[in-house]
Amino acid sequence: MTDRPGKAAIVEKPRTERVAEALEAEGVYDPSRRIEAYDADRVALPVTRRPTEIDVEAVVALELSVRERGLADVLRSRGVPEHVVEAAPSSWAVIGNVVLVDFGDVSVEGTLDRDARETVGEALLEVHGDADTVLARGGISGTRRDPAGEVVAGSGDTETVHTEHGIEYALDLSETMFSPGNKAERARMGDVVSTGERVFDMFAGIGYFSLPMARAGASVTAAEIDPTSHRRLVENARRNGVTGNVHALLGDCRTVETTADRVVMGYYEAHEYLGTALDALVSGGIVHLHEATPDAMFPDRPLGRLRDAAAAAGRTVDVFDARRVKSHSAGVVHGVVDAHIE
Ligand SMILES: C[S@@+](CC[C@H](N)C(=O)[O-])C[C@H]1O[C@@H](n2cnc3c(N)ncnc32)[C@H](O)[C@@H]1O
């Protein structure tokens, strides 16, 4: 946030709201800057000139911080019709230099049409000065979790480097998914692992979990079936200086023979691969089983699946955590079950 000099009207705190309204009505209120405390009893309201229609204690030259303009402010300042402002998305993700936004299905009545999406996209580029492309998020489909998406504004360059918890993830958002909602889980995987631990990341993607774990000192066997994601996984291991800790394999995790103290199963259909996970896991090892589960069935369904698979392998399960990572879709949660397998 930058500061710039300007004028401020000083008033007693209890008068703040009333004076602000009067300043606005007179057309002297400066909405581009913030109201701030002046001292213990008084506030400073940003004004463009001395008001004449309401009494204020003083008008002083003061640097008040500049208010970051939100999407609605930018749209309104561009004269965009109010129905577009109202229908514009209220949240989005910034992945590297790309703004990822969900406009909903364009064919559904009430959602913004293509022209309006472009208008909103351009306003988003103004809100996020460092971003250069706005990508409308489509669905994510198929075994390889391919994202569908459409560039609505900006240069159209969807290749970027996203930095999170000090880790750089290079990716092209038009070809590889990146789930902002999994941020805490990515951090958690780096926190729970110990130096020298052997990890099997069965669905590694571009290194979402493998990289934080490798950086924490684990020795990670990272399987990825999709060549594009695998290539990024290798690139990202290099980029983050952890090539020695990431053994990146291109192919189906079911063909990997490895021994692990911990298995990460970051894929919504992961339960179908529990046999492979249990084969790799040492006694007393830990499994993190992800699943997209109807809300009412979490955590019972993944727990049941884990217990069934363990029983079939003659092993026992001690579940020590089950948590909701994010909402997956209406009524469906992305959850994770953590368990020791004896
Ligand atoms: C959901 S994505 C990765 C999600 C990631 N863990 C996250 O939290 O954002 C799942 C990945 O598993 C990969 N995959 C699917 N089936 C696989 C298999 N049988 N063996 C290895 N990788 C697989 C997909 O290509 C995809 O990159």
The ligand as an ORCA input file, in Angstrom:
! r2SCAN-3c Opt
* xyz 0 1
  C      -5.648    -34.383     -8.144
  S      -4.161    -34.350     -8.965
  C      -3.046    -33.962     -7.784
  C      -3.677    -33.228     -6.742
  C      -2.717    -32.664     -5.778
  N      -2.267    -33.678     -4.893
  C      -3.325    -31.505     -5.117
  O      -3.604    -31.577     -3.942
  O      -3.597    -30.485     -5.747
  C      -3.885    -36.044     -9.115
  C      -2.712    -36.398     -9.932
  O      -2.620    -37.793     -9.968
  C      -2.243    -38.199    -11.241
  N      -2.634    -39.608    -11.392
  C      -3.866    -40.114    -11.612
  N      -3.823    -41.448    -11.639
  C      -2.541    -41.810    -11.409
  C      -1.876    -43.055    -11.299
  N      -2.535    -44.201    -11.437
  N      -0.554    -43.053    -11.026
  C       0.127    -41.877    -10.886
  N      -0.452    -40.661    -11.001
  C      -1.778    -40.621    -11.250
  C      -2.935    -37.224    -12.173
  O      -2.314    -37.139    -13.428
  C      -2.819    -35.927    -11.372
  O      -1.673    -35.196    -11.707
*
